[in-house]
Amino acid sequence: MDERVGTYQRARRKFAMIVYLVTVLWLLIALAQWLVVSLISDVKDIFAEYEWISLICFMLGIALTLIFIFFEQSRFVPVLNWVLTFVIVEFSTIGVFALVARSKWADMLMWYFVCLLLLFLFILVGAVIPHDLTLDVVIIFVISFVFLITSIFMLMLYVVTLAPYSFILYQLIVSIIILSFVMYHAQTITGGRFAEMRVNDYLLATIILFYDFIIIFLLTFYVQTKYRIASDALDPGNTTTEDGSAETTIATTTAEARAAKAHAEII
């Protein structure tokens, strides 16, 4: 009995380690591509102008994910399962290009690491808390549904009134929903709970965690493009509009005014 328990625990630890390492790999691959789009102006201009490319790729990624979930055989065919997983991750990554092209690299990078920290923090919390969230899946769904109603109201309030606080509240509410599911997913990966993932289903687990990150990251693009916290901190003498065009700063305006005044005095 003890030997079987030990074998089970080793298998679960190996499974969890593979899932988290592969998830980090997908996130690093995505970050590398987002930095390319953000830093190379020619690539940035393409995806900023032709956002439909990102739309098509993202929807293809969702479609392939549904196939991956509901056609179980596709997850266990050697090589094919890895290729399909990589294609799903790649399509989802390209799907974010249109948004990355409208953000500054510093803001994108800052919020990437904020979302990464939140993801693994809640994975850790979910894995270590003694309460079994997999027993409360109905309660989690009910609470999430209530939060969803509230978030839709906040979103429509922003669309109609353009009140910035409403979108930020929408972002926070949806993030709470997703992070609660991150804890739930962490428990199904770690095991030892009422519901758990099979130890040979690690690729599905990496896709789930990757999409958890993507959703949280997508929600930050309003703040990225609206407030530009990191880029303004790096270059306080230059502010930009939401479409990326440069604005005249206070310092520049003051300098120009002084120059004009000195020129007038000479005349």
C-alpha positions, 0 to 999 in steps of 0.5 A, spaced: 500 500 500 505 504 502 509 503 495 503 504 491 502 511 494 509 513 493 509 511 486 503 515 485 506 521 489 512 521 484 508 520 478 504 526 480 510 530 482 513 528 475 507 530 472 506 537 475 514 539 474 513 537 466 506 541 466 509 547 469 516 547 465 513 546 459 508 552 460 514 556 462 517 554 455 510 556 451 510 563 455 517 565 453 516 563 446 510 568 446 514 573 450 520 573 444 515 574 439 511 579 442 518 583 443 519 582 436 513 585 434 514 591 439 521 593 437 521 592 430 517 597 427 516 594 420 513 588 423 509 592 428 506 596 422 503 590 419 500 587 425 497 594 427 494 595 420 492 588 418 489 586 425 484 581 422 491 577 421 491 576 429 483 575 429 483 569 424 489 566 428 486 567 435 480 564 432 484 558 429 487 557 436 481 556 439 478 551 434 484 547 435 483 547 442 476 545 442 479 539 437 484 537 442 479 537 448 474 533 445 478 529 441 481 525 446 485 521 441 489 527 438 492 528 445 496 521 446 498 520 439 506 521 439 509 527 436 502 529 433 500 531 440 506 536 441 505 539 434 498 540 435 500 543 442 505 548 439 500 550 433 495 552 438 500 556 442 503 559 436 496 561 433 494 564 440 501 568 440 500 571 434 493 573 436 495 578 441 500 581 436 495 586 434 494 589 441 502 588 442 503 593 436 499 598 439 503 598 446 510 600 448 515 595 449 516 597 456 509 597 458 508 590 455 514 587 458 512 590 465 505 587 465 507 581 462 511 580 468 505 582 473 501 577 469 506 572 470 507 573 477 500 573 479 499 566 475 504 562 479 502 566 485 495 563 485 498 556 482 502 556 489 496 558 493 492 553 490 497 547 490 498 549 498 491 551 501 488 545 505 481 546 502 479 542 496 476 547 491 475 541 486 469 539 491 466 546 490 466 546 483 459 548 483 460 554 488 465 556 483 461 556 477 455 560 481 460 565 484 463 566 477 457 567 473 455 572 478 461 576 477 460 575 469 454 579 470 457 584 474 463 584 469 458 585 463 455 591 466 461 594 467 464 593 460 457 596 457 458 602 462 464 603 459 462 602 452 456 607 453 459 612 457 467 611 456 468 612 464 475 609 465 473 606 472 468 601 469 473 598 464 478 597 470 473 594 474 471 590 469 478 588 468 479 586 476 472 582 476 474 578 470 481 577 473 479 574 479 474 569 476 480 567 472 485 567 478 480 563 482 480 558 476 488 558 476 487 555 483 482 550 481 487 548 475 493 548 480 489 543 485 487 538 479 495 538 476 498 537 483 493 531 485 491 528 491 484 532 491 477 530 489 478 531 482 485 531 478 488 530 471 491 524 469 498 524 469 499 523 461 495 529 460 500 534 461 499 537 454 492 539 455 494 542 462 499 546 459 494 549 454 489 551 460 495 554 464 497 558 457 490 560 456 489 562 463 495 567 462 493 570 456 486 572 458 489 576 464 494 579 459 489 581 454 485 585 460 492 589 461 492 592 454 487 598 456 492 600 461 498 599 457 495 603 451 491 608 456 496 610 461 503 607 459 506 607 466 513 604 464 514 607 458 513 614 461 517 612 467 523 610 462 522 617 458 518 622 463 520 627 458 516 624 452 508 622 452 504 619 447 497 618 445 494 612 445 495 611 437 503 612 439 503 619 436 508 623 440 505 629 443 509 636 445 511 635 452 511 641 458 518 641 458 519 642 450 513 647 450 517 651 455 523 651 452 520 653 445 516 659 449 523 661 452 526 661 445 521 665 442 521 670 447 528 671 446 528 672 439 522 677 440 527 681 445 532 681 440 528 684 434 
